[in-house]
Amino acid sequence: MYRSIAIILAIMALTFLAGPWGPWWMIAPFAAVICFLVRSRPLLAFSQGLIAGFLLWGGLAFFQDRANDHILSSQIGALFQGLSPFVVVLMTGVIGGLSGGFGALTGAYLRELFQQRK
């Protein structure tokens, strides 16, 4: 339990710190490296990356959206047939979660692949 929380926090911290300099998908390689280095089953690794990505991206999107009084999310929502700002922020969190989840899953599968070859 504590190990999972530590992995989630590590993914979130590294991605947050690299955010200003890296591309939007930086969460995937960080999650892959962390789940490669730390022994984790693939399904657990996916859920750890999913939670980390959802919390980080969703949280950042929520605070940015709240700071600008929902202007950008309202405009983006209008492009997609009138989605509410809440749904746009939720979709942002889901995209971040899936990016982190699949990155972590990749790292866990690579670790299993290298362990089988020994």
N, C-alpha and C positions, 0 to 999 in steps of 0.2 A: 504494500500500500504506500509506504513512505518512499519506496524506490520509484514507483510510478509518478508520484507527485514531484519528486526530484527531477525526473526525466522531463515531465511537462514544463516545469519551471526553467530547466536548462534550455529547452527548445525555445521557449518564449523569450528568455533573456538574451540568448545569442541573436535571435532574429530581430528583436527590438534594437539591440545595439548596432547591428549591421544595417538596419533599415535605411538610414539616411544615405548610405553609400552604395547599397546593392539594389538589384532589381526587385520587383514585386514578388518573385517566386523564390526568394532566398530561404524561405522557411523549409522548402523541400530538401535542399542539400544539408542544411543543419540538422534536420530531423533524421535524415539518412545516416549521417556520420554519428550522431549520438546513439541511435538505435543499433548501429553496427558495432560501436565500441562497448555498449552496455548490453549484456545478454538479455534479450527479451523475445518472447514468443511473437510470431507475426501478427496474430489478431490483437494481442495486447499492445504491440508497437503501433499498429494502425490506430487503435483507439487513443493512445497517448498523443500521437501526432495530430489526430483529429481534434481532440480537446484543446491542445496547445494552440493550434491554428485558429480554431473557432474563437477561443477566448481572446487571443491577441488581436486578430483582425477585427473581430466583432467589437471588442472593447475600444480599439483605436478608432474604428469607424463611428461608433456611438459618440465618443467624446468629441471627435471632429465635427460630426453632424450637429451635435448640441451646441457647439461653440459658434457655428455659423447660422444658427437658427433654422436648420433644415432646408437651406436654400438649394444646395447642390443635390441632395437626395430627392427633393421634390421635383427638380428638373429631370434627373435621371429616371425617376418614377413616371414622369409624364411621357418619356420616350417609350416606355414599356407599357403602354395602355393604362396609365393612371395608377401605378403601384404606389402604395403609401410609403413615406420615408422610413417607417419601421421595417417594412418588408425589404427595402433596398439595403438597409443596414444588416438585416438578417441574412440576406443573400451574400453580402460581402463576407460575413462570418463563415458561411457555409463554404464559399470558395476557398477561403484561407484554411479552413479545417480540412477540406479534401486535399489541398496541396500538402499540408503537413502530414496528413494521414498516409497518403501514397508515398511520400518521401520516407517516412518512418518504416513503412512496409517494405520498401526497397532495401533499406539498410538491414532490416531483420532477415530478409531473404538472402541478401549477399553474405551475411554472417553464416547462415546455415549452409550456403553453397561452399564457402571456404572451409567450414568445419567438416563437411563430408569428404572433401578432397584429401584431408590429412590421413 
